[in-house]
Amino acid sequence: MVPRIRHVLFDFDQVLAHYRHERRIAYLADATGRTHARVREVLFTSGLETVYDSGLLDTATYLARLGGGLGASIDEERWIASRVAGSDAARDVLVHVEALAPEITLGILTNNGALMADAIPRILGPGCCRFDGRILSSGALGVRKPDPAVFRRALDRLGWQAGDTLFVDDSFANVQAARTLGIHADTVKDGRSLRRVLKRHGLA
């Protein structure tokens, strides 16, 4: 018997949007006058981005360290613009999201810093309306996928029950972690795979 799903929780990068580090790096390099290699070093190789994504730095401190490393001011607007520059909404996925019955509540759980809650609506555009007020980041929750604790905190924040929830992610490790809590979870990488998963769970 197919379980009754009342909520669907989506990963963001590589599910709802295509994200490319190099395009984001290029934007910041142009904005600051630094080389691509320097931007990559400060943002990723140093571990700064992972620390922020884990909730171990507040946004002001993160932006100060990023700007300090690049020798340029990086405010919230410039950071969001760089994230938008590196991302494209996955239209083949969003068409299935928009077709879900209105009584199905949707949310996002992404391994990103707290600023992504402001970047995601700009990346998805009108397709973001189904997620209004339910965009959660690992940075805001203080723990990253695939740690099961992030799913517990997300469900608590949303007021959802595990058995009523379907989670989709491009990473099988994250899917496995969600399943340990009784969340229905499947791997999704594009619109075709999402449609199969939704159909399997009686949602399409």
C-alpha positions in Angstrom: 0.0 0.0 0.0 1.4 3.4 -1.0 1.8 5.6 2.1 -0.1 8.9 2.3 2.4 11.7 1.7 1.4 15.1 3.0 4.7 17.0 2.6 7.6 16.9 0.2 11.0 18.2 1.2 13.4 19.0 -1.6 17.2 19.4 -1.7 18.1 22.5 -3.7 21.4 22.3 -5.6 21.3 19.8 -8.4 17.6 19.1 -7.8 15.6 22.4 -8.0 18.5 24.2 -9.5 21.7 23.5 -11.4 24.7 25.0 -9.6 28.2 25.5 -10.9 31.1 26.6 -8.7 33.0 28.1 -11.6 30.4 30.5 -12.6 30.1 31.8 -9.0 33.9 32.1 -8.8 34.0 34.0 -12.1 31.4 36.5 -10.8 33.3 37.1 -7.6 36.6 37.4 -9.5 35.1 40.0 -11.8 33.5 41.9 -8.8 36.7 42.0 -6.7 39.5 42.1 -9.3 41.0 38.9 -7.9 42.0 35.8 -9.8 39.8 32.8 -10.1 42.4 30.8 -8.2 42.3 33.3 -5.3 38.5 33.3 -5.1 38.5 29.5 -5.1 41.1 29.4 -2.3 39.3 31.8 0.0 35.8 30.5 -0.6 36.3 26.7 -0.9 39.9 25.4 -0.3 40.2 27.2 3.0 37.0 25.5 4.3 35.3 28.8 4.9 32.2 27.9 2.9 31.8 24.6 4.7 32.2 26.2 8.1 29.4 28.7 7.2 27.2 25.9 5.8 27.6 24.1 9.1 26.3 27.0 11.1 29.6 27.6 12.9 29.9 31.2 11.7 27.2 33.9 11.6 26.6 35.7 8.4 28.4 38.9 9.4 31.5 37.1 10.4 31.5 34.9 7.3 31.1 37.9 4.9 33.9 39.7 6.8 36.3 36.8 6.4 35.3 36.3 2.8 35.8 40.0 2.0 39.1 40.1 4.0 40.5 37.2 2.1 39.6 38.8 -1.2 40.6 42.3 -0.2 37.2 43.7 -1.1 33.9 44.4 0.6 31.4 41.5 0.2 28.0 42.4 1.5 24.8 40.3 1.5 23.6 41.6 -1.9 26.9 40.9 -3.6 27.0 37.4 -2.1 23.5 36.7 -3.2 24.3 38.0 -6.7 27.2 35.6 -6.9 25.0 32.7 -5.9 22.4 33.7 -8.5 25.2 33.9 -11.1 26.2 30.3 -10.4 22.7 28.9 -10.5 19.9 28.1 -13.0 16.5 27.0 -12.0 15.8 23.4 -13.1 12.7 24.0 -15.2 12.2 20.3 -16.0 11.9 19.7 -12.2 9.9 22.8 -11.4 7.1 21.8 -13.8 6.4 18.7 -11.7 6.7 20.7 -8.5 4.1 23.2 -9.7 1.8 20.4 -10.7 1.6 18.9 -7.2 -1.7 19.1 -5.5 -2.2 22.3 -3.5 -2.8 20.4 -0.3 0.7 18.9 -0.5 3.0 21.2 1.6 6.5 21.8 0.1 9.8 22.7 1.7 13.5 23.0 0.9 16.4 21.6 3.0 19.8 22.6 1.6 23.4 22.3 2.7 24.1 26.0 2.5 24.6 29.0 4.7 21.7 31.0 6.1 21.9 33.6 3.2 20.6 31.0 0.8 17.1 31.6 2.2 17.3 35.0 0.4 19.1 33.7 -2.7 16.7 30.8 -3.5 13.6 32.9 -4.3 15.7 34.9 -6.8 17.1 31.8 -8.4 13.7 30.0 -8.7 11.6 33.1 -9.5 7.9 32.5 -9.6 8.6 28.8 -9.1 9.4 29.6 -5.4 5.9 30.4 -4.4 5.1 26.9 -3.3 8.0 27.0 -0.8 7.1 30.3 0.9 8.4 30.4 4.5 9.7 26.8 4.3 13.2 27.2 3.0 15.7 25.7 5.5 19.5 25.7 5.4 22.0 23.6 7.2 23.7 26.9 8.3 20.5 28.0 10.1 19.9 24.6 11.6 23.5 24.1 12.7 24.2 20.8 11.1 24.7 19.5 7.6 23.3 16.5 5.7 23.8 13.6 5.9 23.8 13.9 9.7 20.3 12.6 10.7 20.1 15.5 13.2 19.5 18.0 10.4 16.3 16.1 9.4 15.0 16.0 12.9 15.5 19.7 13.3 13.9 20.4 9.9 10.8 18.3 10.7 10.6 20.1 14.1 10.9 23.5 12.5 8.3 22.7 9.9 5.9 20.8 12.2 5.9 17.7 9.9 5.8 14.0 10.8 8.5 11.7 9.3 5.9 9.2 8.1 4.0 11.9 6.2 7.1 13.3 4.5 8.9 12.5 1.2 12.4 13.8 0.9 14.3 14.0 -2.5 18.0 14.7 -2.9 20.6 14.0 -5.6 22.9 12.4 -2.9 22.0 8.8 -1.9 23.9 9.3 1.4 21.4 12.0 2.3 18.5 9.9 1.2 19.8 7.0 3.4 20.1 9.3 6.4 16.6 10.6 6.0 15.3 7.0 5.8 16.8 6.2 9.2 14.3 8.6 10.7 11.3 7.0 8.9 11.2 9.7 6.2 10.2 8.4 2.8 13.2 9.3 0.6 14.4 8.9 -2.9 17.2 10.0 -5.2 16.3 12.6 -7.8 18.5 14.2 -10.4 16.2 15.6 -13.1 12.5 16.0 -14.0 12.2 12.5 -15.3 13.5 10.9 -12.1 11.3 13.2 -10.0 8.2 12.2 -11.9 9.0 8.5 -11.3 9.4 9.1 -7.6 6.2 11.2 -7.3 4.3 8.5 -9.2 5.7 5.8 -6.9 4.4 7.7 -3.9 1.0 8.4 -5.4 1.7 12.1 -6.1 1.6 12.1 -9.9 
